[in-house]
Amino acid sequence: MTLHPAYFLTQILDAPVYVKGKKVGRLSDIVIFDRESAHPLVKSIVVSRPFGDPALTVPIEAVAGMDADRITIQADTIDRFVGMPGPDAVLLKDHVLDKKVLDIEDREVQVVYDVKMTMLNSGLYVTDVDLSRYGLLRRIGLKWLADLVYRPKERPNPDLISWKYVQSLPENIDSFKGNVKLTVLKDRLHDIDPVDLADIIEELDPQQRIAVFGELDVEHASDTLEEIDPNVQRELVSTLKNERVAQLINEMTPAQAADVLAALPADRVDDLMPLLDPHNARKISSIMEHQDTAIMDLVTPDCITFPSTMIIGQVEEEFPKAAKGKDLVSYVYVTEEAGKLVGVVDLKRVLLADDVKTLREIMDENVITLDQHGSLKDAERMFKRYRFEALPVIDAADVLLGVLLYRDVMDLKHNIL
């Protein structure tokens, strides 16, 4: 079976279906049977046929290939596939797509715009429901617009919710009635990883967030709070008593606590500090003070720069001299007129490149940079995300001002702690 690792339902709906090279119809739906599974297995596909011919229900095992342009069925005849799915089948298009998603108190959260299926151990499983705006545009046939509006790195959306957080579909669900319901039940909260639980809490309305968060024990609540978006953190913490917040903060490391407190109003932080463990409070205060340290206070100009037109052979020849006394030698920063940063190349790539190529030909143009007016907290966030040894710092005209070293940021944190 030639199947790709993942599919979105709307991308393959209406795809032409072929048997022995002859088109027999179009994909009209996907069938699952185990509605109670955390990740239901796809059992068959439904094929609509032209000229009033009866539909086909084809076992997934007979599907030899599937993509948005063509679905191929491996069979000598289609006669044994004639007929609709049985009454216990769940049809992803008819029964799930476009249904409302409800929270555990039956209040509408969003709408299912798409369903994601993923190949796992040679089986095709339903893994997620897509509630995103990107999914909406794709659902109504405007994928080209979705691709234009949302850059690729933004498409993995927090609105993609794992199927395991969807309650078992009701027995009476059909094309016109029944809703998809999130399952965030009290007796299962402790089983959900804090990262996943944070995603779920962010999707709920404010009152539901309070109800779900209130059911967590201190350790689980603390771990989950760390993962929640700062804006949601602020809203959620504003509903909690100071004593409860202090309990959660005391479970965190000083650095994690400083990140959470930094999202709160200053007067709330002042009220919380006396309630914290005194030893932790001192460390947290010190970190928060240094989080506002200007990036330029720690920037070093000792990095290696060469013009974009320089050939690799010349770079290798001049590198030993350029690297002498430098704090950072693992990256070559590529500049143009007036020192404008246009790219970066790691040293290994330079050494492996053809000597006659220029730096422009081998450089990475998508440089992750820091703004000269940023704070240490901004830098920490970028280092945690990208794990680079250093990050270049630029001005408003993209001129390279120097680099901020990872070790300098971490040494400062260690000295504080």
ABEGO torsion letter per residue (X at the ends): XBBBABBBAAAABGBBBBBGGBBAEBBABBBBABAABABBBBABBBBBBBGGBBBBBBBAAABABBBAABBBBBBABAAAABEBBBAABBBAAAAABGBBBBBAAGBBABBBABBBBBBBGGBBBBABBBABAAAAAAAAGAAAAAAAABBAAAABBAABBBAAABBBBBAABBAABEBBBBBBBAAAAAABBAAAAAAAAAABBAAAAAAAAAABBAAAAAAAAAABBAAAAAAAAAABBAAAAAAAAAABBAAAAAAAAAABBAAAAAAAAAABBAAAAAAAAAAAAAAABBAAAABBABBBBBBAABBAAAAAAAAAAAABGBABAABBBBBBBGGBBABBBBAAAAAABBAABBAAAABBABBBBBBAABBAAAAAAAAAAAGBABBBBBBAAGBBAEBBBAAAAAAAAAAAX
